[in-house]
Amino acid sequence: MSLRQLLFPLALVISLVVFFMPASGVPSAPPGTDKLVHAAVFAALAATGLGAGVARLPLFLGLAGYAGLTEVLQAVLPLGRSGDPWDVLADLVGLALGWGLLRLGGRLGGRRPVTAHTDATPRQHARSDATTPAEEASREDLNPTA
């Protein structure tokens, strides 16, 4: 398992700690800070999930569901916390930001964005990129003007 693949489960574990810590363990902060934390956590989940190669649609739907589920569980579990629909919105904004930043970073770096959807295996990709001298000669025979 590569480092990129390990970052997503690590981000998920961190999110569980952050979202399900009892109220007594949550540090005090200025108003609105919790929304920034929610957005940052979901940005990290989106970016690390895409970076790990998780398929886009299941990742998006899973994280959107997780956003709602965390708030429902905060409201019903005996954590001394409450569910907040605005936190779900902050989660979804973070999801979009993480998604967009990773895709933008891939474009700025001259690479295609990381995606899990492909029709060919890595071995097939390697074969399609490499040509043998016999293949080159065959191409020249078929197209003498090249």
Secondary structure as GFF3:
##gff-version 3
##sequence-region A 1 146
A	DSSP	alpha_helix	3	20	.	.	.	ID=ss1
A	DSSP	three_ten_helix	23	25	.	.	.	ID=ss2
A	DSSP	alpha_helix	33	51	.	.	.	ID=ss3
A	DSSP	alpha_helix	56	76	.	.	.	ID=ss4
A	DSSP	alpha_helix	85	108	.	.	.	ID=ss5
A	DSSP	alpha_helix	122	129	.	.	.	ID=ss6
A	DSSP	alpha_helix	133	142	.	.	.	ID=ss7
###
